[in-house]
């Protein structure tokens, strides 16, 4: 199920609000989770990394991922411990992380990432840094949005 299509307004508002995405990957039957900055554009999530490391190695072997983001997280206290709850908004999804090799799309992905964290600003990327940076796009297969206590 992809709630980006069925719940577009809430999902897009949430994605603008969320700061960090957590990516779950798997290699050699072992899970690996890492936080990443992200950008959003045309129904695709972008993230970046260096050219080496665990994340790059795993994604080169197995590009299928899960991701999670949350915002507005708060413990809701009650007199009875069994009635405590959480206030939150979250997204959980699955997809495929594809390394972007086209230089223009790579810049687009970085622009979207920077726009997410610094709206309205423009950036110039040094060629040396572009070469040292991997950009990935996540083709989303499923996405579920959920909130509690924010109504």
Secondary structure, 3 states (H helix, E strand, C coil): CEHHHHCHHHHHHHHHHCCCEEEEEEECCEEEEEEECCEEECCEEEEEEECCCHHHHHHHHCCEEEEEEEEEEEEECCCCHHHCEEEEEEEEEEEEEEEECCHHHHHHHHHHHHHHHCCCCCCCCCHHHHHCEEEEEEEEEEEEEEEECCC
